[in-house]
Amino acid sequence: MKKPLIFLLLFVIQFVNSQELALVKKNSKIGYISKDGSFKIEPQYKSAKSFSDGLAAVENGGKWGFIDTKGSWVIPASFENAKDFNSGVAIVQKEKEWVYINTKGEILKAPASEKLFDFNNGVAFIKQANKIGLINSKMAVVLEPKYDQIKPFENGFARVENNKKWGIINASGKELIEPSYDEIGNYFKNTTWARKDKTFGIVSSGNFIAVDGAEKIWDFETQDLTYAKKNGKIGFIDLKGNWVITPIYDKAKAFSKNLAPVCVGSKWGYINPKAEFVIPPTYSDAEVFSSNGLAPIKEKNWGFINETGKLVIPTQYGITSNGFVIALFVQQDKGFIDGLARVKNEGKWGFLKPDGTVVGNQWFENAELFSKTAEKNTPNEVVTEKAKPETKAETKPAKAGSKPATKKKK
């Protein structure tokens, strides 16, 4: 009877560790709620961050430490500052020096680096003599510093630059595409877009295929089509670089659920891969469909439609914003994420269910996205003192450079 009991215990532990909590601010204090809207950790902190790797950085008496999902201190508040855990490692400031620690709060001895960088996808950058390499969470060098730049990893791949030429590596440091392009996109199904001189094209199996007339290409996301510009208009190309939807639109966003938002004049609608309007262009803005089949659309304010274009949640909300809505396997800030949408109403923030009801019937001074307490694949720094401002993002911006977390004291 012992073995089944052990198995059940492990199952329960795994279930607990996979719960999701959201940071919220109520009466100027920060706490954490579960998806049923109940407080798992009552509002009590002046400053705090979202959970990551099962721990959340919180401030107590001017010092930072880490709590678990029960609100118990796992790492005492003894740091001047602290960043989120990722891959089992966090950066903290102790006695004016920035160092790495593990989930036990132990300081890790890292290879020499001019600056410390956050972990992501199990690796972090190191910088030596103005060159960038990689280390893993065991503090071993995975890639000796050799690149001028490495962009943040996305789904296990990163863009790298040497002498103003770009390529692609994986998290093991293996060079998948040699840095030989003037610009390069994300890595999707062994394919990316790139620019060579003034020519945009697709790189597949090491070969560069020019895309006829392309003036710009955006990243591939969840489907085998991406949008591109030709003669000032937007259309769609496939993974082989063929134009499959004629560039006739003024703006566009990624396909998801076989529907893509496109703009004609000043109105947004949705087309299918055959370029047929499934939802006519009637909205002032529109976003990509989430995995639950709902998409944010804007009239004066934001609401949600289903895949037939039926309005299922009235247009009365503000929605969160952190740049362009990207792939469903990457945490996005607009629309429904894992069954809930974060919205703003009359200056307060809360979470909507797909039926339009408000989680816990509660609104907060600030509410951050739900984050799994297990390890995440993307860094998540949280602004806790005020809600993120709404910003209009019509097309996906270029990726930001890899920002160093801190400067390492010598």
Number of C-alpha atoms within 10 A of each C-alpha: 5 6 8 9 10 11 11 11 12 12 12 12 11 12 10 14 16 15 16 21 27 23 25 28 26 16 9 15 18 25 24 28 20 17 17 10 17 13 17 15 19 15 18 16 16 17 19 27 26 28 30 28 21 26 28 25 25 25 20 17 9 13 16 23 24 29 18 18 19 10 15 12 15 15 20 15 20 19 21 17 20 26 24 24 30 29 25 19 29 25 23 27 19 17 10 12 14 21 20 25 18 18 18 11 16 11 16 15 12 18 13 12 21 19 18 23 23 25 28 24 22 20 28 25 28 25 23 15 10 13 18 22 22 24 23 21 21 15 16 13 19 17 19 16 20 18 18 18 22 23 17 24 23 18 17 16 22 21 24 24 23 17 11 13 16 25 24 23 20 18 22 15 18 12 16 16 24 15 21 17 21 18 19 28 23 23 24 18 11 13 19 24 29 27 23 16 9 11 16 26 26 25 24 17 10 12 11 18 17 19 21 13 14 24 18 19 25 24 22 25 20 18 16 14 27 26 26 27 23 18 10 14 16 24 24 29 24 16 20 18 22 16 20 16 21 15 20 17 18 17 23 28 27 28 27 22 16 16 23 28 25 29 24 14 10 12 17 25 24 28 19 17 14 10 15 12 16 15 21 14 20 17 17 16 23 28 27 27 29 23 16 16 16 25 25 26 29 21 15 13 16 23 24 27 20 18 17 11 16 11 16 15 21 15 17 17 21 23 23 23 19 14 17 20 24 22 18 17 12 16 18 19 19 24 29 25 19 14 14 20 25 25 24 23 14 9 12 15 23 24 28 20 15 18 8 15 11 18 19 16 11 13 21 19 20 23 29 24 23 25 22 18 22 19 19 20 20 18 18 18 11 18 15 21 15 11 19 15 11 13 12 11 15 17 15 15 10 9 11 8 10 14 12 15 15 17 14 17 12 8
